[in-house]
Amino acid sequence: MDSIKVLVVDDESRMRKLVKDFLSKKGYIVLEAGDGEEAVDIFMNNKDIGLIILDVMMPKMDGWETCKEIRKFSQVPIIMLTAKSDERDELLGFELGIDEYITKPFSPKILVARVEAILRRTSDVPADSVISVGGITMDLAAHIVTIDGEPIELSYKEFELLNYFMVNKGVALSREKILNNVWNYDYFGDARTIDTHVKKLRSKLKDKGDYIKTIWGMGYKFEVDDEKKVDKE
């Protein structure tokens, strides 16, 4: 398999070198950008980039604006790096469609593990993997979701969350179980991360968003009302 390209965006050359050294040892091709404008230019000229590691505080164009710009064209996985640990910043990042959020200082080994986990889940998909439930169809290999035949745009993490819900249709899922399976067991987040993604996912699914039922005090269940009616007849 060809080496995967990772774009590292940070205005600190020392930080870029640190991340690049660890990723290069794992066989990744690492591209670098010192600010958001440069990152967007590099991304547009390298459409085969598999993942972006994006710092927040940068000159010319910060991480938030860079993420917004890239999301206009692509749902490439994005890991956001920041020196801030404010909950509002984290939620804003998820609202913009980032997939992971890591606060500085961080362990480079943990960062590499997150990169590998995301890329493993996006590449290890059988070519014929298609799931259809209640008018929602997911093509796992092409990373495409359609509702009654109409395509919709989901972030990488929203795609994973919907996939987990659909595979576990009718099963009550605790927030802890969702975190462990969609965000991995080593994710240092909390239930608000899930709730934020569920809110956005419901909105994008439109009327199909009603399939995601809230189980108060526990978590969520993906349940198709029409199928329930058929079962009762």
C-alpha positions in Angstrom: 0.0 0.0 0.0 1.3 3.5 -0.8 2.4 5.7 2.0 -0.3 8.0 3.4 0.1 11.8 3.3 -0.4 13.7 6.5 -0.5 17.5 6.5 0.9 19.0 9.7 -0.1 22.7 10.2 1.5 24.7 13.0 3.3 28.0 13.1 6.0 26.5 15.5 8.7 24.8 13.4 9.8 22.9 16.5 6.3 21.4 16.9 6.1 20.5 13.2 9.5 18.8 13.4 8.5 16.8 16.5 5.3 15.5 14.9 6.9 14.9 11.5 9.7 12.8 13.1 7.3 10.5 14.9 5.0 10.1 11.9 7.9 9.6 9.4 9.2 6.7 11.6 5.8 5.1 11.0 6.1 5.4 7.2 3.8 8.4 6.6 4.6 11.1 4.1 4.5 14.4 6.0 3.7 17.7 4.4 4.2 20.9 6.5 2.5 24.3 6.6 3.3 27.2 8.9 -0.1 29.0 8.7 -3.7 28.4 7.6 -3.4 30.0 4.2 -0.4 27.9 3.3 -2.3 24.8 4.6 -5.2 25.5 2.3 -2.9 26.0 -0.7 -1.1 22.7 0.0 -4.3 20.8 0.5 -5.8 22.1 -2.7 -2.7 21.0 -4.6 -2.5 17.6 -2.9 -6.0 16.1 -3.0 -4.6 12.7 -1.8 -3.9 14.0 1.7 -5.3 11.4 4.1 -5.4 13.4 7.3 -4.7 16.9 8.7 -3.1 17.8 12.1 -4.2 21.4 12.6 -3.1 23.9 15.2 -5.6 26.6 16.4 -3.5 29.7 17.1 -1.7 30.7 13.9 -1.0 33.9 11.9 -2.9 34.9 8.7 -5.6 32.2 9.1 -6.2 30.4 12.4 -7.2 26.8 12.8 -10.9 27.5 13.0 -11.0 29.4 9.7 -8.7 26.8 8.1 -11.0 24.0 9.1 -14.1 25.9 7.7 -12.3 26.4 4.4 -11.2 22.8 4.0 -14.7 21.5 5.0 -16.1 23.4 2.0 -14.3 20.9 -0.3 -13.5 17.8 1.8 -14.4 15.6 4.8 -10.8 14.6 5.3 -10.1 13.6 8.9 -8.8 16.5 11.0 -7.1 16.3 14.4 -7.1 19.7 16.1 -4.2 20.7 18.3 -4.5 23.6 20.8 -2.9 25.1 23.9 -6.4 25.9 25.2 -8.4 23.5 27.3 -11.6 25.5 27.4 -14.6 23.3 26.9 -16.1 25.9 24.6 -13.2 25.7 22.2 -13.5 21.9 22.1 -17.2 22.1 21.3 -16.6 24.7 18.6 -14.1 22.4 17.0 -16.6 19.6 16.9 -19.2 21.9 15.5 -16.8 22.7 12.7 -16.4 19.1 11.9 -13.1 18.1 13.4 -12.6 14.4 14.3 -10.2 14.5 17.3 -9.2 17.2 19.7 -5.8 17.1 21.5 -4.6 19.7 24.0 -1.0 20.8 24.2 1.3 19.6 25.7 0.6 16.1 24.5 2.4 12.8 24.0 3.7 12.4 20.4 3.1 8.6 20.8 -0.6 9.2 21.7 -0.9 11.5 18.7 0.5 8.9 16.4 -1.8 6.3 17.9 -4.8 8.6 17.2 -3.6 9.1 13.6 -3.2 5.3 13.1 -6.6 4.6 14.6 -8.4 7.1 12.4 -6.7 5.9 9.2 -7.1 2.3 10.0 -10.9 2.7 10.4 -11.1 4.6 7.0 -8.9 2.1 5.1 -10.0 -1.3 6.4 -13.4 -1.3 4.8 -14.5 -4.1 2.3 -15.2 -2.6 -1.1 -18.8 -3.9 -1.1 -19.8 -2.7 2.4 -23.1 -1.0 2.0 -25.7 -0.6 4.8 -29.3 0.5 4.3 -31.8 1.2 7.0 -35.0 3.2 6.9 -34.1 5.1 3.7 -30.5 5.8 4.9 -27.8 4.2 2.8 -24.1 4.2 3.8 -21.4 3.2 1.3 -18.5 2.5 3.7 -15.8 2.2 1.1 -16.8 5.4 -0.8 -17.6 7.2 2.5 -21.0 8.3 1.0 -24.3 8.7 2.8 -27.6 9.1 1.0 -31.1 9.8 2.4 -33.8 8.5 0.0 -31.2 8.7 -2.8 -30.0 12.2 -2.0 -26.4 12.5 -0.8 -25.6 14.4 2.4 -22.3 15.7 3.8 -21.0 14.2 7.1 -17.7 14.7 8.9 -15.6 11.7 9.5 -16.7 11.3 13.1 -20.4 11.9 12.2 -20.0 9.2 9.6 -18.6 6.8 12.2 -21.3 7.6 14.7 -24.1 7.0 12.2 -22.4 3.7 11.2 -22.2 2.6 14.8 -25.9 3.4 15.3 -27.1 1.6 12.2 -25.0 -1.5 12.9 -26.5 -1.6 16.4 -30.1 -0.8 15.3 -32.5 -1.3 18.2 -29.8 -1.7 20.8 -29.7 0.8 23.8 -26.2 2.3 23.7 -24.7 4.0 26.8 -22.6 7.1 26.2 -19.6 5.2 27.6 -20.1 2.4 25.1 -20.3 5.0 22.3 -17.2 6.7 23.4 -15.3 3.5 23.6 -16.3 2.3 20.2 -16.4 5.5 18.1 -13.8 7.6 19.9 -11.7 4.7 21.2 -11.1 3.7 24.8 -8.3 6.2 25.3 -10.3 9.3 24.4 -10.2 11.8 27.3 -13.5 13.4 26.5 -16.9 13.2 28.1 -20.6 12.8 27.3 -20.9 16.3 25.9 -18.8 15.3 23.0 -21.3 12.6 22.0 -24.3 14.9 22.6 -22.8 17.6 20.3 -22.2 15.1 17.5 -25.7 13.6 17.9 -27.3 17.0 17.7 -25.4 17.8 14.4 -26.1 14.3 13.0 -29.8 14.6 13.7 -29.9 17.9 12.0 -28.2 16.6 8.9 -30.4 13.5 8.7 -33.5 15.8 8.7 -36.7 13.8 9.4 -34.5 10.6 9.6 -32.9 12.2 12.6 -35.9 11.0 14.6 -34.5 7.5 14.3 -31.9 8.5 17.0 -33.8 8.2 20.2 -32.5 9.7 23.5 -32.6 7.3 26.5 -32.5 9.7 29.4 -29.8 9.1 31.9 -28.1 6.5 29.7 -27.5 7.3 26.0 -29.1 6.6 22.7 -30.9 4.0 20.5 -31.2 4.0 16.7 -34.7 2.8 16.0 -36.7 3.0 12.7 -40.4 3.8 13.5 -41.7 2.3 10.3 -40.1 -1.0 11.0 -41.5 -1.1 14.5 -45.0 -0.6 13.0 -44.4 -3.5 10.5 -43.3 -5.7 13.3 -46.4 -5.1 15.3 -48.8 -5.9 12.4 
